[in-house]
């Protein structure tokens, strides 16, 4: 690696493109500036590099330096212009909308649909021999919906071959044009009867990017969804989500290959787990997708919930969580129709940002539900790595219990890291803390941190070429400790004493339904003793005292007496009052003029 | 200065339009390069063989399969209509006659003396692709269709449901600020209705019942949309809904007047044939719904594309988020420093002098540039 003193790195999200400047100063590599601009995947631009230029342009304006020349980011730097390295990550392609094909609608096609749903995709159509449509209608449909990926299934082992060949012919005839540019080959995962594979390969030829997975319905009475689901997930991560109009052009600008955003963030999460010697859960919540990462012991897991997000996917969160699911987190009375209209307006104009307090609180409420659903998805997938998975519906995936062997253990969890615009740019750090606490319901004693300015993706790709520089910036400028949350597990009755606590010099009682905050700065680590009442657990067992060190942060220590699982008041007025009280206690309520 | 971002909705009175029209299967292309086509012109056609129907004729007549021949009324190749007698026995002294009748319209394809079956084939079905817009054939896609070119008005909406339809443009409200009233809908069979600030569930249903082929409206409520399509739309990929009328929203959800420029352009097109499509895909590679009205322009040169717009002081803008959603104004300042807004966030803002008189600060991300 030649001498590198100035690095510009961008992350092209589905909604916003973020640019950062890292420079080598006397004390090492440091973050010097940040700019952002809406991602430009819509007419008249239809070119992701326009957003990159805008974000880097803002960086120029804010830092007083020059990085752009006529048509690109200038590399390497010369005469104090340009950068020595220009790197980028991307998730600009957005969510995952799939087409599923099978033989019998209620059998293989339904299994395939379950595999796709389990991978976090939206299934926009299911094509089967008995779907009641003529071939030309199916072809017209495939062309109109422009799927991101196709899952082909059908035929038990030893069963039909002809129907699979027919489906392949149908795809060739449809000649679907992918939405992400002409050079992008439509990915097809084949998970049907093995005997038909060769014929399908010959029919599809090189027009399509074909991958194979084990037959997802090898016998009529047996489903084998795991391998297909894994393939969908991997393919989306590596080949679909980073793509966007203008992606090929961006490839010619960068000094190293473009990395998909979840891959890059995953690198940094693994580093954080090692650095902190703790089990870590991290989340990157974006406009189209929400990515969850976990390191428990030495097991790293990464999931992308391809249609949970705050802009393009906001109405999918609405559809999955329901208006009531979102409203329950809003500390104000807002009519359902008003809420729905606001979310629809965000969906159709995804790059806008909240200007009013109401809008902010609504987006943060949606974030809680997106995070909750994404964690449930992660838990289900992390548990499904062993053996055959027999998910039935998306709802079943979410309600799957830990008894199935999920690797996600909220009590052993040491640190939660939040990244993504809504968490990194929450006007108050306490708002980020409360979103993560409400959505994830951490148990016992858990530290919280956020990505300071939403830069983990850029550091992840930097780590692929300059790991030491990436780690230096990560430790100094990226990870902002928020403090810790203490949450006894068990039923919390209103007003009863749940916990007697001593934290440093302070002591007190935590009561049911109460949420309290103790200021403790990031550089302070103090002894703590927590005595829960019988029936409650803070980490060392039912009713047993917990002692240890607690480290502070930008928010401090939050004592959460709302019980686990967290129950909100059923009565609307009480709920609104309580939510506002909790936010105020945490320092998360904006001041309204 | 970086180019400002807008969602890119095009509102053009005169522009060059290009549309690809393809059959979903190989067939015959019926037009030639340079041909003029109307919106209803069939550009390409494919014939699908009709379904086969089998009549167990011998069994139904109580005769042996090899005797069937003598009782046939229709022969292979003969046309049949529903109810036509295909085969008949004479019975005894004219009594106890039995017959086999055709359940379909089509033709007799085959008679089997071995099984005693009569095979009827339904008439071939035509799959056609129409021009959808009036224009000129610019290019032929061999065996599949054609690329058409035309000149005319293009109005993109922000969201829509329902597929391609055509109809004469007709204003259904007095202006862009009035909502559509269910009881004010008369004589709108086959029309593309233009309405102002909104349409509730009842008004949308009335327009559809009255036979309108499309409704273009400033805004709708989410509730009315759910009522119309029958479910909650999650990811915005639309255009295939089984709805009787295409619905296109130009501004957003709630109650918002249609932008005056859009209203004026649509109003000026009243009585003309509009080709509309509600298909919307809000994801990378965005598709927005559109209204097209083509026109004949003999010998005139192509209109110039509008220059790229930039967000600068003096630029005409519209606010696209609360608290000033829908308000029009002009940028009065573009401070480069981050500025705190009501949410306590520090963001890049623009100062905007609104048409109604007051000056407000708006995050730059919440502004849409307006062509003048």
Interface residues (C-beta under 8 A of the other chain):
Chain A: X14 X37 X38 X40 X41 X42 X43 X44 X45 X46 X50 X51 X53 X54 X57 X58 X61 X62 X92 X93 X94 X95 X97 X122 X124 X134 X135 X136 X137 X139 X140 X141 X143 X144 X145 X146 X173 X174 X179 X180 X181 X243 X244 X245 X288 X307 X312 X313 X315 X316 X318 X319 X320 X337 X338 X340 X341 X342 X343 X344 X345 X347 X348 X349 X350 X351 X352 X353 X354 X355 X356 X357 X358 X359 X360 X425 X427 X428 X590 X591 X592 X593
Chain B: X1 X2 X3 X5 X7 X8 X10 X22 X23 X24 X25 X26 X46 X48 X127 X158 X159 X221 X222 X223 X225 X232 X233 X234 X235 X236 X237 X239 X240 X252 X253 X254 X279 X281 X282 X283 X284 X285 X286 X288 X308 X320 X321 X322 X323 X325 X336 X341 X342 X343 X344 X345 X346 X347 X348 X362 X363 X365 X366
